[in-house]
Amino acid sequence: MSDSKLSKLLQSKLEDEKWQLENDEFLVSQMIASAMGFDESLFDKIFYRAMATYGLDLAYIKVIYPTVLRLGVLWSIEGISPAQEHFATHLIKQKLLSTIDILPINQNTKANWLLFLPEGEFHEIGLLMANYLIRSAGQRSAYLGANIPFDSIKDTVKAINPSSLLFFLVAKDDIERDQNLVTSLVKAFPSQQIFIGGEANRIKQLKKHKNLIFLSSINEFKEQLKQTDINLLRKKK
Protein backbone atom coordinates (compact mmCIF):
# COMPACT_ATOMS: atom_id res chain seq x y z
CA MET A 1 0.00 0.00 0.00
CA SER A 2 0.98 3.61 -0.45
CA ASP A 3 1.73 5.59 2.72
CA SER A 4 -1.56 7.49 2.40
CA LYS A 5 -3.66 4.30 2.05
CA LEU A 6 -1.87 2.66 4.95
CA SER A 7 -2.40 5.72 7.12
CA LYS A 8 -6.15 5.73 6.34
CA LEU A 9 -6.41 2.01 7.15
CA LEU A 10 -4.67 2.43 10.49
CA GLN A 11 -6.77 5.48 11.33
CA SER A 12 -9.96 3.49 10.66
CA LYS A 13 -8.58 0.82 13.01
CA LEU A 14 -8.39 3.38 15.79
CA GLU A 15 -11.96 4.50 15.15
CA ASP A 16 -13.40 0.99 14.88
CA GLU A 17 -16.02 0.05 17.48
CA LYS A 18 -14.00 -2.85 18.92
CA TRP A 19 -11.40 -0.35 20.08
CA GLN A 20 -14.00 1.42 22.19
CA LEU A 21 -13.74 -0.34 25.53
CA GLU A 22 -16.81 1.07 27.31
CA ASN A 23 -15.86 2.00 30.87
CA ASP A 24 -12.23 0.97 30.34
CA GLU A 25 -11.74 3.44 27.50
CA PHE A 26 -11.02 6.20 30.02
CA LEU A 27 -8.19 4.19 31.60
CA VAL A 28 -6.69 3.33 28.22
CA SER A 29 -6.92 6.95 27.07
CA GLN A 30 -5.26 8.16 30.25
CA MET A 31 -2.42 5.69 29.83
CA ILE A 32 -1.94 6.99 26.29
CA ALA A 33 -1.97 10.53 27.66
CA SER A 34 0.70 9.63 30.22
CA ALA A 35 2.91 8.34 27.38
CA MET A 36 2.40 11.44 25.27
CA GLY A 37 3.26 13.69 28.20
CA PHE A 38 6.07 11.50 29.60
CA ASP A 39 4.05 11.66 32.83
CA GLU A 40 5.09 8.79 35.09
CA SER A 41 2.95 9.92 38.02
CA LEU A 42 -0.19 9.85 35.84
CA PHE A 43 0.79 6.41 34.54
CA ASP A 44 1.21 5.13 38.12
CA LYS A 45 -2.16 6.53 39.13
CA ILE A 46 -3.97 4.86 36.22
CA PHE A 47 -2.07 1.57 36.54
CA TYR A 48 -2.87 1.18 40.23
CA ARG A 49 -6.48 2.21 39.65
CA ALA A 50 -6.78 -0.58 37.05
CA MET A 51 -5.10 -3.02 39.46
CA ALA A 52 -7.42 -2.05 42.32
CA THR A 53 -10.48 -2.42 40.07
CA TYR A 54 -9.62 -5.69 38.34
CA GLY A 55 -6.48 -7.33 39.71
CA LEU A 56 -3.58 -7.86 37.33
CA ASP A 57 -5.14 -10.62 35.20
CA LEU A 58 -8.19 -8.60 34.14
CA ALA A 59 -6.33 -5.29 34.16
CA TYR A 60 -4.00 -6.79 31.55
CA ILE A 61 -6.91 -7.89 29.35
CA LYS A 62 -9.03 -4.75 29.75
CA VAL A 63 -6.44 -1.97 30.02
CA ILE A 64 -2.77 -2.88 29.58
CA TYR A 65 -2.98 -4.97 26.41
CA PRO A 66 -5.41 -2.58 24.65
CA THR A 67 -3.04 0.26 25.57
CA VAL A 68 -0.11 -1.58 24.00
CA LEU A 69 -2.13 -2.22 20.83
CA ARG A 70 -3.25 1.40 20.64
CA LEU A 71 0.32 2.65 21.13
CA GLY A 72 1.47 0.41 18.29
CA VAL A 73 -1.14 1.79 15.91
CA LEU A 74 -0.45 5.39 16.94
CA TRP A 75 3.26 4.82 16.41
CA SER A 76 2.53 3.36 12.95
CA ILE A 77 0.63 6.47 11.85
CA GLU A 78 3.12 8.77 13.59
CA GLY A 79 0.52 9.83 16.13
CA ILE A 80 3.18 9.41 18.81
CA SER A 81 6.97 9.34 18.67
CA PRO A 82 9.07 6.20 19.21
CA ALA A 83 10.29 7.78 22.45
CA GLN A 84 6.73 8.11 23.78
CA GLU A 85 5.93 4.50 22.85
CA HIS A 86 9.13 3.24 24.51
CA PHE A 87 8.42 5.33 27.61
CA ALA A 88 5.03 3.68 28.13
CA THR A 89 6.09 0.12 27.33
CA HIS A 90 9.10 0.46 29.65
CA LEU A 91 6.80 1.53 32.51
CA ILE A 92 4.46 -1.40 31.84
CA LYS A 93 7.40 -3.83 31.87
CA GLN A 94 8.70 -2.24 35.06
CA LYS A 95 5.34 -2.75 36.81
CA LEU A 96 5.07 -6.35 35.66
CA LEU A 97 8.62 -7.09 36.82
CA SER A 98 8.01 -5.61 40.25
CA THR A 99 4.77 -7.62 40.59
CA ILE A 100 6.52 -10.85 39.57
CA ASP A 101 9.39 -10.16 41.95
CA ILE A 102 7.20 -10.41 45.05
CA LEU A 103 5.75 -13.81 44.11
CA PRO A 104 7.26 -16.79 45.95
CA ILE A 105 9.28 -19.40 44.06
CA ASN A 106 7.86 -22.91 44.46
CA GLN A 107 10.84 -25.28 44.49
CA ASN A 108 8.63 -28.34 45.04
CA THR A 109 6.71 -28.28 41.77
CA LYS A 110 7.75 -30.37 38.78
CA ALA A 111 6.18 -27.86 36.41
CA ASN A 112 9.21 -25.97 35.12
CA TRP A 113 8.89 -23.48 32.25
CA LEU A 114 11.49 -21.90 30.00
CA LEU A 115 10.35 -18.52 28.68
CA PHE A 116 12.11 -16.69 25.86
CA LEU A 117 11.67 -14.65 22.71
CA PRO A 118 13.54 -16.00 19.65
CA GLU A 119 16.00 -13.95 17.62
CA GLY A 120 14.37 -10.88 16.09
CA GLU A 121 11.61 -10.72 18.73
CA PHE A 122 11.79 -7.89 21.28
CA HIS A 123 8.22 -7.36 22.58
CA GLU A 124 8.40 -8.75 26.13
CA ILE A 125 5.13 -7.59 27.69
CA GLY A 126 3.16 -10.73 26.80
CA LEU A 127 6.02 -12.95 27.93
CA LEU A 128 6.26 -11.09 31.24
CA MET A 129 2.53 -11.50 31.80
CA ALA A 130 2.88 -15.23 31.11
CA ASN A 131 5.69 -15.39 33.66
CA TYR A 132 3.42 -13.73 36.23
CA LEU A 133 0.66 -16.28 35.56
CA ILE A 134 3.08 -19.21 35.83
CA ARG A 135 4.46 -18.01 39.15
CA SER A 136 0.95 -17.22 40.42
CA ALA A 137 -0.06 -20.80 39.62
CA GLY A 138 2.73 -22.09 41.86
CA GLN A 139 4.87 -23.30 38.97
CA ARG A 140 8.53 -22.50 38.28
CA SER A 141 9.97 -20.52 35.39
CA ALA A 142 13.32 -19.56 33.92
CA TYR A 143 12.98 -16.25 32.07
CA LEU A 144 15.58 -15.57 29.36
CA GLY A 145 14.03 -12.43 27.82
CA ALA A 146 14.17 -11.17 24.24
CA ASN A 147 16.19 -11.96 21.11
CA ILE A 148 17.66 -15.26 22.32
CA PRO A 149 19.85 -17.23 19.86
CA PHE A 150 18.76 -20.81 19.18
CA ASP A 151 22.02 -22.26 20.54
CA SER A 152 21.43 -20.45 23.86
CA ILE A 153 17.95 -22.00 24.09
CA LYS A 154 19.45 -25.46 23.49
CA ASP A 155 22.10 -24.90 26.16
CA THR A 156 19.47 -23.77 28.68
CA VAL A 157 17.18 -26.73 27.99
CA LYS A 158 20.14 -29.07 28.50
CA ALA A 159 20.99 -27.34 31.79
CA ILE A 160 17.55 -27.18 33.43
CA ASN A 161 15.45 -29.76 31.52
CA PRO A 162 12.19 -27.75 31.58
CA SER A 163 8.84 -29.48 31.23
CA SER A 164 7.56 -26.74 28.89
CA LEU A 165 8.86 -23.99 26.60
CA LEU A 166 6.95 -20.79 25.88
CA PHE A 167 7.65 -18.03 23.38
CA PHE A 168 5.76 -15.37 21.43
CA LEU A 169 5.71 -14.36 17.78
CA VAL A 170 5.00 -10.64 17.52
CA ALA A 171 7.45 -9.14 15.00
CA LYS A 172 7.07 -9.18 11.20
CA ASP A 173 4.63 -11.83 10.01
CA ASP A 174 6.82 -14.21 7.99
CA ILE A 175 5.30 -17.68 7.81
CA GLU A 176 8.44 -19.26 6.33
CA ARG A 177 10.61 -17.85 9.13
CA ASP A 178 8.05 -18.88 11.75
CA GLN A 179 7.77 -22.42 10.40
CA ASN A 180 11.54 -22.89 10.22
CA LEU A 181 11.85 -21.83 13.85
CA VAL A 182 9.04 -24.10 15.02
CA THR A 183 10.38 -27.07 13.04
CA SER A 184 13.79 -26.59 14.65
CA LEU A 185 12.29 -26.38 18.15
CA VAL A 186 10.12 -29.48 17.70
CA LYS A 187 13.10 -31.43 16.36
CA ALA A 188 15.46 -30.27 19.10
CA PHE A 189 13.06 -30.70 22.04
CA PRO A 190 10.77 -33.70 21.46
CA SER A 191 10.34 -34.33 25.20
CA GLN A 192 9.05 -30.86 26.07
CA GLN A 193 5.70 -29.23 25.45
CA ILE A 194 6.23 -26.17 23.26
CA PHE A 195 3.75 -23.30 23.64
CA ILE A 196 3.52 -20.50 21.06
CA GLY A 197 1.69 -17.26 21.85
CA GLY A 198 0.59 -14.72 19.27
CA GLU A 199 -2.17 -13.52 17.01
CA ALA A 200 -4.49 -16.45 16.25
CA ASN A 201 -4.53 -16.24 12.44
CA ARG A 202 -0.76 -16.12 12.34
CA ILE A 203 0.12 -19.01 14.61
CA LYS A 204 -2.60 -21.27 13.23
CA GLN A 205 -0.82 -21.22 9.86
CA LEU A 206 1.96 -23.27 11.42
CA LYS A 207 2.05 -27.04 11.00
CA LYS A 208 0.61 -28.92 13.97
CA HIS A 209 2.68 -31.34 16.03
CA LYS A 210 1.90 -33.52 19.03
CA ASN A 211 4.02 -31.45 21.45
CA LEU A 212 3.09 -28.05 19.96
CA ILE A 213 0.33 -25.96 21.57
CA PHE A 214 -0.96 -22.66 20.16
CA LEU A 215 -2.10 -19.87 22.50
CA SER A 216 -4.04 -16.86 21.27
CA SER A 217 -5.46 -15.53 24.55
CA ILE A 218 -4.61 -15.18 28.21
CA ASN A 219 -7.56 -17.41 29.15
CA GLU A 220 -6.25 -20.22 26.94
CA PHE A 221 -2.94 -20.04 28.78
CA LYS A 222 -4.60 -20.08 32.20
CA GLU A 223 -6.47 -23.23 31.19
CA GLN A 224 -3.18 -24.83 30.13
CA LEU A 225 -1.69 -24.00 33.53
CA LYS A 226 -4.63 -25.70 35.24
CA GLN A 227 -4.23 -28.73 32.99
CA THR A 228 -0.53 -28.91 33.86
CA ASP A 229 -1.44 -29.13 37.56
CA ILE A 230 -4.03 -31.84 36.86
CA ASN A 231 -1.55 -33.89 34.82
CA LEU A 232 1.09 -33.66 37.56
CA LEU A 233 -1.39 -34.81 40.21
CA ARG A 234 -2.31 -37.83 38.05
CA LYS A 235 1.36 -38.75 37.68
CA LYS A 236 1.84 -38.65 41.47
CA LYS A 237 -1.04 -41.10 41.90
KEKE-3310 file (N, C-alpha, C; in steps of 0.2 Angstrom, whole numbers, plus 5000, padded with zeros to 4 digits):
npx = (5004:5002:5009:4999:4987:4989:4990:4977:4970:4975:4971:4957:4956:4959:4947:4937:4924:4927:4938:4933:4931:4921:4918:4932:4938:4942:4953:4962:4964:4969:4981:4988:4988:4997:5009:5011:5014:5025:5023:5025:5019:5006:5004:5007:4996:4985:4988:4988:4975:4968:4973:4968:4954:4952:4962:4978:4977:4964:4966:4976:4970:4959:4964:4979:4984:4976:4980:4994:4992:4985:4995:5004:4998:4996:5009:5013:5006:5012:5007:5011:5028:5043:5050:5040:5032:5041:5043:5031:5029:5041:5037:5026:5032:5041:5032:5026:5037:5040:5029:5030:5041:5038:5032:5032:5044:5041:5049:5046:5037:5035:5033:5040:5045:5052:5055:5056:5060:5062:5076:5076:5064:5057:5047:5042:5031:5020:5026:5031:5019:5015:5024:5021:5008:5012:5020:5011:5003:5009:5020:5036:5048:5060:5067:5072:5071:5072:5076:5084:5097:5096:5105:5108:5096:5095:5106:5101:5090:5096:5103:5093:5082:5068:5050:5041:5041:5040:5036:5034:5027:5028:5034:5038:5027:5030:5028:5036:5049:5044:5039:5051:5058:5049:5049:5063:5063:5054:5060:5072:5068:5060:5054:5048:5034:5029:5024:5016:5013:5003:4996:4980:4977:4989:4998:4991:4993:5004:5012:5004:5009:5012:5018:5016:5008:4996:4993:4982:4976:4975:4966:4966:4979:4979:4970:4978:4988:4981:4978:4991:4994:4984:4988:5000:4996:4990:5001:5007:4999)
npy = (4994:5012:5025:5034:5027:5017:5024:5029:5017:5012:5023:5021:5009:5013:5020:5011:5001:4991:4995:5003:5003:5004:5007:5005:5013:5025:5023:5017:5028:5037:5031:5032:5046:5048:5043:5051:5063:5060:5057:5050:5049:5051:5039:5029:5032:5028:5015:5008:5011:5003:4991:4990:4989:4978:4968:4960:4951:4953:4967:4967:4962:4971:4984:4985:4978:4982:4995:4994:4989:5000:5010:5005:5006:5020:5024:5018:5027:5038:5045:5046:5048:5037:5038:5041:5030:5020:5024:5022:5008:5003:5007:4999:4986:4988:4988:4975:4967:4971:4966:4953:4950:4949:4938:4921:4908:4892:4878:4865:4861:4851:4857:4866:4879:4886:4902:4913:4924:4922:4925:4941:4945:4956:4961:4961:4961:4953:4940:4943:4944:4931:4925:4930:4924:4910:4909:4914:4903:4894:4887:4884:4895:4899:4913:4920:4931:4943:4941:4929:4918:4903:4893:4896:4894:4880:4876:4880:4872:4860:4862:4864:4856:4859:4857:4863:4874:4891:4904:4919:4926:4940:4950:4955:4947:4932:4918:4908:4910:4909:4895:4888:4891:4885:4871:4868:4869:4859:4848:4848:4848:4836:4830:4840:4851:4863:4879:4892:4908:4921:4931:4924:4920:4920:4911:4899:4896:4888:4872:4858:4849:4835:4839:4853:4868:4880:4896:4909:4918:4925:4918:4905:4901:4901:4891:4880:4880:4876:4863:4858:4857:4847:4836:4833:4830:4818:4810:4808:4800)
npz = (5000:4997:5007:5011:5009:5018:5030:5031:5033:5045:5053:5053:5060:5073:5075:5075:5081:5090:5096:5106:5122:5132:5148:5151:5142:5146:5155:5147:5138:5147:5150:5138:5137:5147:5142:5131:5137:5144:5157:5172:5184:5182:5174:5184:5193:5185:5182:5195:5198:5189:5193:5206:5203:5195:5198:5192:5182:5175:5173:5164:5152:5150:5150:5150:5139:5128:5128:5124:5111:5105:5106:5098:5085:5085:5084:5072:5063:5065:5076:5088:5095:5093:5105:5115:5114:5118:5131:5138:5136:5143:5156:5159:5158:5169:5179:5178:5181:5194:5201:5198:5205:5218:5220:5227:5225:5220:5224:5225:5215:5200:5188:5176:5168:5153:5147:5133:5120:5103:5091:5084:5090:5101:5109:5125:5134:5134:5136:5149:5156:5155:5163:5175:5177:5177:5189:5198:5198:5205:5199:5192:5184:5171:5165:5150:5142:5128:5111:5109:5105:5095:5099:5112:5118:5117:5125:5137:5139:5140:5152:5162:5160:5156:5159:5150:5136:5132:5120:5111:5095:5088:5080:5063:5052:5045:5038:5033:5040:5053:5053:5050:5062:5072:5067:5070:5084:5088:5083:5090:5104:5108:5119:5127:5130:5119:5119:5109:5108:5102:5088:5083:5069:5063:5070:5069:5056:5056:5055:5063:5078:5089:5101:5101:5106:5103:5108:5109:5118:5134:5143:5137:5140:5154:5156:5151:5161:5172:5168:5167:5181:5184:5177:5183:5196:5193:5188:5200:5207)
capx = (5000:5005:5009:4992:4982:4991:4988:4969:4968:4977:4966:4950:4957:4958:4940:4933:4920:4930:4943:4930:4931:4916:4921:4939:4941:4945:4959:4967:4965:4974:4988:4990:4990:5003:5015:5012:5016:5030:5020:5025:5015:4999:5004:5006:4989:4980:4990:4986:4968:4966:4975:4963:4948:4952:4968:4982:4974:4959:4968:4980:4965:4955:4968:4986:4985:4973:4985:4999:4989:4984:5002:5007:4994:4998:5016:5013:5003:5016:5003:5016:5035:5045:5051:5034:5030:5046:5042:5025:5030:5045:5034:5022:5037:5043:5027:5025:5043:5040:5024:5033:5047:5036:5029:5036:5046:5039:5054:5043:5034:5039:5031:5046:5044:5057:5052:5061:5058:5068:5080:5072:5058:5059:5041:5042:5026:5016:5030:5031:5013:5014:5028:5017:5003:5015:5022:5005:5000:5014:5024:5043:5050:5067:5065:5078:5070:5071:5081:5088:5099:5094:5110:5107:5090:5097:5110:5097:5086:5101:5105:5088:5077:5061:5044:5038:5044:5035:5038:5029:5029:5025:5037:5035:5023:5034:5027:5042:5053:5040:5039:5058:5059:5045:5052:5069:5061:5051:5065:5077:5065:5054:5052:5045:5028:5031:5019:5018:5008:5003:4989:4978:4977:4996:5001:4987:4996:5010:5010:5003:5013:5010:5020:5015:5002:4995:4990:4980:4973:4977:4962:4969:4985:4977:4968:4984:4992:4977:4979:4997:4993:4980:4992:5005:4993:4988:5007:5009:4995)
capy = (5000:5018:5028:5037:5021:5013:5029:5029:5010:5012:5027:5017:5004:5017:5023:5005:5000:4986:4998:5007:4998:5005:5010:5005:5017:5031:5021:5017:5035:5041:5028:5035:5053:5048:5042:5057:5068:5058:5058:5044:5050:5049:5032:5026:5033:5024:5008:5006:5011:4997:4985:4990:4988:4972:4963:4961:4947:4957:4974:4966:4961:4976:4990:4986:4975:4987:5001:4992:4989:5007:5013:5002:5009:5027:5024:5017:5032:5044:5049:5047:5047:5031:5039:5041:5023:5016:5027:5018:5001:5002:5008:4993:4981:4989:4986:4968:4965:4972:4962:4946:4949:4948:4931:4916:4903:4885:4874:4858:4859:4848:4861:4870:4883:4890:4907:4917:4927:4920:4930:4946:4946:4961:4963:4956:4962:4946:4935:4945:4942:4924:4923:4931:4919:4904:4910:4914:4896:4890:4884:4888:4897:4902:4919:4922:4938:4944:4940:4924:4914:4896:4889:4898:4890:4873:4876:4881:4866:4855:4863:4864:4851:4861:4853:4866:4880:4896:4910:4923:4928:4947:4954:4954:4941:4929:4912:4904:4911:4906:4888:4886:4891:4879:4865:4867:4868:4853:4843:4849:4847:4831:4828:4846:4854:4869:4883:4897:4914:4926:4932:4918:4919:4919:4905:4894:4894:4884:4865:4855:4843:4832:4843:4860:4870:4887:4901:4916:4922:4924:4913:4899:4900:4900:4884:4876:4880:4872:4856:4855:4854:4841:4831:4832:4826:4811:4806:4807:4795)
capz = (5000:4998:5014:5012:5010:5025:5036:5032:5036:5052:5057:5053:5065:5079:5076:5074:5087:5095:5100:5111:5128:5137:5154:5152:5138:5150:5158:5141:5135:5151:5149:5131:5138:5151:5137:5126:5141:5148:5164:5175:5190:5179:5173:5191:5196:5181:5183:5201:5198:5185:5197:5212:5200:5192:5199:5187:5176:5171:5171:5158:5147:5149:5150:5148:5132:5123:5128:5120:5104:5103:5106:5091:5080:5085:5082:5065:5059:5068:5081:5094:5093:5096:5112:5119:5114:5123:5138:5141:5137:5148:5163:5159:5159:5175:5184:5178:5184:5201:5203:5198:5210:5225:5221:5230:5220:5222:5222:5225:5209:5194:5182:5176:5161:5150:5143:5129:5114:5098:5088:5080:5094:5106:5113:5131:5138:5134:5140:5156:5159:5156:5168:5181:5178:5179:5196:5202:5198:5209:5195:5191:5177:5170:5160:5147:5139:5121:5106:5112:5099:5096:5103:5119:5120:5117:5131:5143:5140:5142:5159:5167:5158:5158:5156:5144:5133:5129:5117:5107:5089:5088:5075:5056:5050:5040:5039:5032:5046:5059:5052:5051:5069:5075:5065:5073:5091:5088:5082:5096:5110:5107:5126:5130:5127:5116:5118:5105:5109:5096:5085:5081:5062:5062:5073:5066:5049:5057:5055:5070:5080:5095:5107:5100:5108:5101:5113:5106:5123:5141:5146:5135:5144:5161:5156:5151:5168:5176:5165:5169:5188:5184:5174:5188:5201:5190:5188:5207:5210)
cpx = (5004:5004:5002:4987:4983:4989:4980:4967:4969:4972:4959:4950:4956:4951:4935:4930:4923:4936:4940:4928:4927:4919:4928:4942:4945:4952:4964:4969:4970:4981:4991:4993:4997:5010:5016:5015:5022:5029:5020:5021:5008:4999:5003:4999:4984:4982:4987:4978:4965:4967:4969:4956:4947:4957:4972:4979:4969:4961:4973:4975:4962:4958:4975:4987:4982:4977:4991:4998:4988:4990:5005:5004:4996:5005:5017:5010:5006:5011:5006:5023:5037:5047:5045:5031:5034:5045:5037:5026:5036:5042:5030:5027:5040:5038:5026:5031:5043:5035:5026:5038:5045:5033:5034:5038:5045:5045:5052:5039:5038:5037:5036:5046:5051:5054:5057:5057:5064:5071:5075:5065:5060:5053:5040:5036:5021:5020:5031:5025:5012:5019:5025:5012:5006:5017:5016:5002:5004:5018:5031:5044:5057:5065:5071:5077:5070:5077:5086:5090:5097:5099:5110:5101:5092:5102:5106:5093:5090:5102:5099:5082:5070:5056:5041:5042:5039:5038:5033:5031:5025:5028:5034:5033:5027:5033:5032:5047:5050:5041:5046:5060:5056:5048:5058:5068:5058:5056:5070:5075:5059:5051:5048:5039:5031:5025:5021:5012:5009:4996:4987:4979:4984:4999:4997:4989:5001:5007:5009:5008:5011:5012:5020:5008:5001:4991:4988:4976:4975:4973:4964:4975:4984:4974:4973:4988:4988:4978:4986:4997:4989:4984:4998:5003:4992:4995:5009:5005:4997)
cpy = (5006:5021:5031:5032:5018:5018:5029:5022:5010:5017:5024:5012:5007:5019:5017:5004:4996:4989:5002:5002:5000:5009:5010:5010:5023:5029:5020:5023:5038:5038:5031:5042:5053:5047:5048:5063:5066:5059:5052:5044:5048:5042:5028:5026:5028:5017:5005:5006:5005:4991:4984:4988:4981:4966:4963:4957:4951:4964:4973:4966:4967:4983:4990:4983:4980:4993:5000:4992:4996:5011:5011:5005:5016:5028:5023:5023:5039:5048:5050:5046:5040:5032:5038:5033:5019:5018:5023:5011:4999:5002:5001:4987:4981:4987:4979:4965:4965:4968:4955:4945:4947:4941:4926:4911:4896:4880:4866:4856:4856:4852:4866:4873:4886:4896:4911:4920:4925:4926:4934:4948:4950:4963:4959:4956:4956:4941:4936:4943:4935:4922:4924:4926:4912:4904:4910:4907:4891:4885:4888:4890:4900:4907:4921:4929:4938:4942:4935:4919:4907:4892:4890:4894:4883:4872:4876:4875:4861:4856:4862:4859:4853:4856:4856:4872:4885:4902:4913:4925:4935:4951:4953:4947:4938:4921:4907:4904:4907:4898:4885:4885:4885:4872:4863:4866:4861:4847:4843:4847:4842:4830:4834:4848:4861:4873:4890:4902:4919:4927:4926:4916:4917:4913:4899:4892:4889:4876:4862:4850:4841:4836:4850:4862:4878:4890:4907:4920:4921:4919:4906:4897:4898:4893:4879:4875:4875:4864:4853:4853:4848:4835:4828:4828:4819:4807:4804:4801:4788)
cpz = (5000:5005:5015:5013:5017:5031:5037:5035:5043:5056:5058:5059:5072:5080:5076:5081:5092:5099:5106:5117:5133:5142:5155:5147:5141:5153:5152:5139:5140:5151:5143:5133:5142:5147:5133:5130:5145:5155:5168:5181:5188:5177:5179:5193:5192:5182:5189:5202:5195:5189:5203:5209:5198:5194:5192:5181:5172:5169:5164:5152:5145:5148:5147:5141:5127:5123:5123:5113:5101:5102:5099:5085:5079:5082:5074:5060:5062:5072:5087:5092:5096:5103:5117:5120:5119:5130:5141:5141:5142:5155:5164:5161:5167:5181:5184:5182:5192:5204:5203:5204:5217:5226:5223:5224:5223:5220:5222:5219:5203:5187:5181:5168:5159:5145:5140:5123:5109:5095:5084:5084:5100:5111:5119:5135:5139:5138:5147:5160:5160:5161:5175:5182:5180:5187:5200:5203:5202:5205:5194:5184:5177:5164:5157:5144:5132:5117:5108:5106:5101:5100:5110:5122:5122:5124:5137:5145:5143:5150:5164:5166:5159:5155:5150:5142:5131:5126:5113:5100:5088:5082:5068:5055:5044:5041:5038:5037:5052:5058:5053:5058:5073:5073:5069:5081:5092:5088:5088:5102:5110:5114:5130:5127:5125:5115:5114:5106:5103:5094:5082:5074:5060:5064:5071:5059:5050:5057:5062:5071:5087:5101:5106:5102:5106:5106:5109:5111:5130:5144:5143:5139:5151:5161:5155:5157:5172:5174:5167:5176:5188:5182:5179:5194:5199:5190:5195:5210:5206)
residu = (MET:SER:ASP:SER:LYS:LEU:SER:LYS:LEU:LEU:GLN:SER:LYS:LEU:GLU:ASP:GLU:LYS:TRP:GLN:LEU:GLU:ASN:ASP:GLU:PHE:LEU:VAL:SER:GLN:MET:ILE:ALA:SER:ALA:MET:GLY:PHE:ASP:GLU:SER:LEU:PHE:ASP:LYS:ILE:PHE:TYR:ARG:ALA:MET:ALA:THR:TYR:GLY:LEU:ASP:LEU:ALA:TYR:ILE:LYS:VAL:ILE:TYR:PRO:THR:VAL:LEU:ARG:LEU:GLY:VAL:LEU:TRP:SER:ILE:GLU:GLY:ILE:SER:PRO:ALA:GLN:GLU:HIS:PHE:ALA:THR:HIS:LEU:ILE:LYS:GLN:LYS:LEU:LEU:SER:THR:ILE:ASP:ILE:LEU:PRO:ILE:ASN:GLN:ASN:THR:LYS:ALA:ASN:TRP:LEU:LEU:PHE:LEU:PRO:GLU:GLY:GLU:PHE:HIS:GLU:ILE:GLY:LEU:LEU:MET:ALA:ASN:TYR:LEU:ILE:ARG:SER:ALA:GLY:GLN:ARG:SER:ALA:TYR:LEU:GLY:ALA:ASN:ILE:PRO:PHE:ASP:SER:ILE:LYS:ASP:THR:VAL:LYS:ALA:ILE:ASN:PRO:SER:SER:LEU:LEU:PHE:PHE:LEU:VAL:ALA:LYS:ASP:ASP:ILE:GLU:ARG:ASP:GLN:ASN:LEU:VAL:THR:SER:LEU:VAL:LYS:ALA:PHE:PRO:SER:GLN:GLN:ILE:PHE:ILE:GLY:GLY:GLU:ALA:ASN:ARG:ILE:LYS:GLN:LEU:LYS:LYS:HIS:LYS:ASN:LEU:ILE:PHE:LEU:SER:SER:ILE:ASN:GLU:PHE:LYS:GLU:GLN:LEU:LYS:GLN:THR:ASP:ILE:ASN:LEU:LEU:ARG:LYS:LYS:LYS)
# end
